[in-house]
Structure formats: C-alpha cells, structure tokens
Amino acid sequence: MTSRFTTTFARLRVENRAGFVAYVMAGDGDTEALLDALPGAGADVIELGLPFTDPMADGAAIQEAGQRALKVGMTTKKALELARAFRARHADTPLVLMGYANPIHHYGWADFAKDAAEAGVDGIICVDLPPEEDAPLRDALAQHGLSVIRLATPTTDDERLKTVAEGSGGFVYYVSTTGVTGAGIGAATDVSAAVARVRAATGLPVVVGFGVRTEEAAAEIAKGSDAVVVGSAIVSANHDGGTQAAIDLVKRLSAAVRGAMRDAS
C-alpha cells in the first residue's frame, strides 16, 4: 500500500516545488477547526503537537501552547480523537504526531500505535527518543504501517546519518538550528547543502524546521529542501488572533513556499 507520504512527496516533485508543513498544538484554541482548514490553506503535511509538561526542545511559544492545552484538559487520547476527526474529512493529507516519549510510554507503546493507526495518523516524531532507544515505539508502529520520523541536525555527521536512516520512514526532519523551536535558522546556503547530504544518506525527503517564521525565510529554505515546517509562528498567530489569524498566516506562508523555484538537485 502506497503511503500518504510517498504520494505527497511524489506530487511535490512533479510540481517541482517544496511542500509546506504546518504545526499546531492539540488543545490550544479550536484545534479541530484549525486542522480542518489547513489543507485548504495550503498545508501539504500537518504536524499535530502532543502537549507535555517538560518540552525541552521547544521554545517559549510552543511551551506556552502546551501548557494552555494541558490546563484545558488536552490528553494524548483526546489528541488522537482530533486526528480521527481530521482523517474522516481529509483522506489524503499526511498527519504526523509530534511529541515526547513520556506520554507515549505512559499510554503504552502498542496501544498508542494501534490507536494512532486507527485514527489515521501516518507517522510519529518523538523528539527525545534517539534511534538507539526507539525500538519499542518503532516496532509497535511498524505493526500498523506507521513511520518513525527521525531528526537530523547541523551536528549530525555522516556516520550518525546511517543510524538515523536505519528504520526511519516518511521523511527526515532537519533541525536547522542547535537551539529550540522558533529560535532562528541557519543560512539558506548551509541548510541547502545539509539537506542534500541528509537526502543522499537516507534516501528520504528532508523537511526543514525549528526557526522558519517569515514568508521570506520560508521561500528561501524552500529552494533547497523537500518541505518547510512552520510551527511557532502559527501557534503564536493562533493564540494572539484566533483560528482565522492562523489560517491567514498559513495561506501566506504556503503561497511563499509554492512560489519559490526549486534549486536543481
């Protein structure tokens, strides 16, 4: 069975453009309405954040979004219900859950994988679970055809990339900075070269995130990547201006990505 990731990235290659990946935090505002609007606003892939009490890889915007979500009672189970509702209305858009190991372990690796698959999720990014320790999650997900999506960073050398590639699927998430989410991004030329190296080593599409906030930055990164992720800026727009403000921002960012000419690679 062809995965939604395969179909989506094949379509993007035919269209000779990078994709746009939108991140939202489950339970922060009207998540169901926001998720429902994202494909029409230009999101090619969606990342749904699972709130956690100690999100060490996230900057202030996403940390605060997670705290707001937890305060109103968002849980991993309820996030899966949001995923299920989204999938009932959107058959083709890849949906990724992004979070930390503790809530998934508490849920139970096997139960989480089963419920995520039944909800229509395509892959999991577990930020704090390195390849050496993700076998329980990876094996559980594999039973249901779900991908473990691994991270690469500016400090990931060629030898480490072999480990990143082994057992991963969907795409590789290239963390463009050594800081936290929303903290800025490296020079576009450096990112483009890194993307090419990661893509060659893993054979997977490479998406770039952790610092893209503006239309200009999104368009520049789109020239040398398979997709661009924006999270903190969308989360902030959603908090400050509500669902419509977040949708309007996604429309502008996705249009910038779509209008960027891909570098030959």
Residue pairs with C-beta under 8 A, 6 or more apart in sequence:
1 145
3 94
3 122
3 145
3 147
3 169
3 170
4 92
4 93
4 94
4 122
5 45
5 94
5 122
5 123
5 147
5 169
5 170
5 171
5 205
7 92
8 19
8 44
8 45
8 92
8 93
8 94
9 19
9 171
9 205
9 226
9 227
12 18
12 19
12 44
12 226
12 227
16 261
16 262
17 222
17 257
17 258
17 260
17 262
18 221
18 222
18 223
18 225
18 226
18 227
18 228
18 257
18 260
18 262
19 44
19 45
19 207
19 226
19 227
19 228
19 257
20 42
20 43
20 44
20 45
20 218
20 227
20 228
20 230
20 250
20 253
20 254
20 257
20 258
21 43
21 44
21 45
21 46
21 47
21 207
21 209
21 227
21 228
21 229
21 230
22 38
22 41
22 43
22 45
22 46
22 47
22 229
22 230
22 231
22 234
22 250
22 254
23 46
23 47
23 48
23 49
23 62
23 98
23 209
23 229
23 230
23 231
23 234
23 235
24 31
24 34
24 35
24 38
24 46
24 47
24 48
24 49
24 231
24 234
24 235
24 238
24 246
25 31
25 48
25 49
25 51
25 62
25 65
25 66
25 68
25 69
25 235
26 48
26 49
26 50
26 51
26 69
26 74
26 78
26 79
26 82
27 51
27 68
27 69
27 70
27 72
27 73
27 74
27 78
27 79
28 51
28 65
28 66
28 68
28 69
28 74
28 235
28 238
28 239
29 238
29 239
29 242
29 243
29 246
30 242
30 243
31 48
31 82
32 82
32 85
32 86
33 243
34 238
34 243
34 246
34 247
35 46
35 48
35 82
35 85
35 86
36 86
36 89
36 90
37 243
37 247
38 46
38 93
38 247
38 250
39 46
39 90
39 93
41 247
41 250
41 251
41 254
42 250
42 251
42 253
42 254
42 255
42 257
42 258
43 93
43 250
43 254
44 93
44 94
44 227
44 254
45 93
45 94
45 95
45 96
45 207
45 227
46 86
46 93
46 94
46 95
46 96
47 96
47 97
47 98
47 125
47 229
47 231
48 79
48 82
48 83
48 95
48 96
48 97
48 98
49 62
49 65
49 66
49 97
49 98
49 99
49 231
50 76
50 79
50 97
50 98
50 99
50 100
50 103
50 104
51 65
51 66
51 67
51 69
51 70
51 74
51 79
51 99
52 66
52 99
52 100
52 102
52 103
53 66
53 70
54 100
54 102
55 62
55 63
55 66
55 100
55 127
56 128
56 180
57 127
57 128
57 180
57 181
58 66
58 180
58 181
58 182
59 179
59 180
59 181
59 182
59 183
59 232
60 182
61 181
61 182
61 231
61 232
61 233
61 235
61 236
61 239
62 181
62 182
62 231
62 232
62 235
64 239
65 235
65 238
65 239
68 239
76 99
76 103
76 104
76 106
76 107
76 112
77 107
77 115
79 97
80 115
80 116
80 119
80 121
81 119
83 95
83 97
83 116
83 119
83 120
83 121
84 118
84 119
84 120
86 95
86 120
87 95
87 119
87 120
87 121
88 120
94 122
94 123
94 170
95 120
95 121
95 122
96 121
96 122
96 123
96 124
96 125
96 149
96 170
97 116
97 121
97 123
97 124
97 125
98 124
98 125
98 127
99 124
99 125
99 126
99 127
100 126
100 127
100 128
100 129
101 126
101 128
101 129
101 137
104 112
104 124
104 126
104 137
107 115
109 136
109 137
109 139
109 140
110 140
110 143
112 137
112 140
113 137
113 140
113 141
113 143
113 144
113 146
114 140
114 143
114 144
116 124
116 141
116 144
116 146
117 141
117 144
117 145
117 146
121 146
122 146
122 147
122 170
123 141
123 146
123 147
123 148
123 149
123 169
123 170
124 137
124 141
124 146
124 147
124 148
124 149
125 149
125 151
125 173
126 134
126 137
126 148
127 151
129 137
131 150
131 163
131 164
131 166
131 167
131 168
132 163
134 148
134 167
137 148
138 148
138 167
141 147
141 148
147 168
147 169
147 170
148 167
148 168
148 169
149 168
149 169
149 170
149 171
149 172
149 173
150 164
150 165
150 168
150 172
150 173
151 164
151 172
151 173
151 174
151 175
152 161
152 164
152 172
152 173
152 174
152 175
152 194
152 198
152 206
153 174
153 175
153 178
154 175
154 176
154 177
154 178
154 186
154 190
154 194
155 178
156 164
156 198
158 197
158 201
161 197
161 198
161 201
161 202
162 201
164 172
164 198
164 201
164 202
165 172
165 201
165 202
165 203
165 204
168 202
168 204
169 204
170 204
171 204
171 205
171 206
171 207
171 226
171 227
172 198
172 199
172 202
172 204
172 205
172 206
172 207
173 207
173 209
173 229
174 191
174 194
174 195
174 198
174 206
174 207
174 208
174 209
174 225
175 209
175 210
176 185
176 186
176 191
176 194
176 208
176 209
176 210
176 211
176 212
176 221
177 183
177 184
177 185
177 186
177 210
177 211
179 210
179 211
180 210
181 209
181 210
181 211
181 231
181 232
182 210
182 211
182 213
182 231
182 232
182 233
183 210
183 211
184 211
185 191
185 208
185 210
185 211
185 212
185 217
185 221
186 194
186 211
188 220
188 221
188 223
188 224
189 224
191 208
191 221
191 224
191 225
192 223
192 224
192 225
192 263
193 224
195 206
195 208
195 224
195 225
195 226
196 224
196 265
198 206
199 205
199 206
199 226
199 265
205 226
205 227
206 225
206 226
206 227
207 225
207 226
207 227
207 228
207 229
208 221
208 225
208 227
208 228
208 229
209 228
209 229
209 230
209 231
210 229
211 217
212 218
212 221
212 228
212 229
212 230
212 233
213 230
213 232
213 233
214 233
215 252
215 253
215 255
215 256
216 256
218 228
218 230
218 253
218 256
218 257
218 260
219 256
219 257
219 259
219 260
220 260
221 228
222 228
222 256
222 257
222 260
222 262
223 260
223 261
223 262
223 263
224 262
224 263
224 265
228 253
228 257
230 250
230 253
233 249
233 253
234 246
234 249
234 250
235 246
237 245
237 246
237 248
237 249
238 245
238 246
